[in-house]
Amino acid sequence: MLKVTLDLRCNVCHGERFVIPTGDEQLDDIRCAECHAFKCKSDDLERAMSAVHGATAPRGAVSHEKRVG
């Protein structure tokens, strides 16, 4: 698990630090690092961050994501 500061707030304690699972862990819950309240699933966070990155990427920026289809 990694403790990180995200541009999110915990709905319970209003904290900004969250615990996210690393690749070799079975759990995929993102939880508040302070009160351990559930925030979201890691897949949901990844999708949201990808959408924001795609919307804010500078023109001509190179994406490292694989496109399917």
N, C-alpha and C positions, 0 to 999 in steps of 0.2 A: 504494500500500500504506500502511496505517496501522499504527503500533505502539501496542498498547493493553494495559492490565493487565486480566486477566480473573480470575474466581474459579475458575480451573483451574490445573493444574500440568502441566508437561511431564513425560512419562514417562521422558525421558532425563536431563535436567539439573535437573529440578524447578523450572524457571523459571516465572514468572507473567506474563511479557510475551509477547504473541503478535503476529504480523504477519497482518493480515487484508486481503483485496483490497478495493479500492474498486469502485464500480459500472462503471467503464469498463475494467476489466482483465479479461483472458481467464481467468486462473487463479481457481479457487475454493477453493484449499487454505488452511487455517489452519495456520500454522507457528510454532514457537517463535522468538522474536526473538533468543534467545541462540545456540542450537545449530542452528536451522533444521529441527529434526525435525518431521515431519508430525504434526498433532494430529487434525484432522477436516476435513470439507468445510464450507464456509460455510453451505450449506443445512441441514445437520445442526445446526450451532450455532444458527442462526436458529429452527429448530423447537424446540430445547431451551429457548432463552430465552423463546420465546412461551409454551410450556407452563408454565414457572416463573412468568412474569408473570401468566398467567391464573389460576394457583393462588394467587398471593399478592396479587392486586389487591384493594384495599379494597372493601367492599360499596358499591355505588352508583357505583363508578368508571366512567368512560367509556372504552370501548375504541375505538381508532382503526383497528382492523383491519376489513377488509371480510369479511362473512360470505357464503359461497356456499352455495346450496341451500335 
